[in-house]
Amino acid sequence: MHRFHIPNMTCGGCAKSVTKALLSVDPQARIKTDPPTREVQVDSQLNEGAFLAALNEAGYPDKRITPSLDRLIRG
């Protein structure tokens, strides 16, 4: 499972664009977007780097969620 924080994913339309970009990398990926928290979860066996590149190309660069950052966000 890959997790990304997309600061400029602020609405459903943005989430749809993010999903489309991610599915272009892996059409079989399971993607969950949450615009209020700006979080995206991608369930895929493919390398995270391919998803990062697709997000950047689509204009939705991520600010990585690392385990330590996740603990700070979720408390």
N, C-alpha and C positions, 0 to 999 in steps of 0.2 A: 504494500500500500504506500503510495506516494502522497504527501500532503504539501500543499502550497498555500501561501498567503498572497492574495492578489489585491493590493491596495486600491486599484481603480476599478474593481468589479463591484459596482455599487447598486446594480439593479438586475432585474430578470433578463433584460436584453443583453446586458454584459455577460451574465452567466451563460446565456445561450451561445454567445460568441466564443466564450472560453471553452465550453463543451465541444463546440464544433472544431475548434483548433486542436483540442486534445484527441478527439476521435479521428482526426486526420492522421495522427501518429499510430493509433491502435483502435481500429473500428470495434474491437471486441472489449475494450476497456469499460469498466463500470465507473461512472463518474457521478460524484455528489457535489453540488455547489451550494454554498450558503452565503448569499450576498450580504446579509446583515453583519456577519463576522468576516466576510471577504475570504472565506476558506474554501478550498477545493480538495477533495479526496479522489484519488485515482487508483483503482484496483486494476493493476496490469503487471504482467511479467516483464515488460519492456523496460529498458534503462531510463532512469529519471532524466538524463540529459536530453533525450529526444523530446520529452514533454516540455522541459525548460526552454528549448530552442523554439518549439511551436508557440508557446505562450509569448515569448519575446517578439517573434515575428508577427503575431496577431495584435501586438500592442498592449498586451497584458503581462508585463514582466512580474515575476513573483518575488516576494521577499520571503525567503525560506523559513519554514517552521522546523526548527531543530528540537530535539527532545527537551533541551533546557528552556528554550523559548516557549514550548508548549506548556511546560509546568508553570511558567510565569503567567501565561494567558489564562490557563484554566484553574490556576491556584492550587 
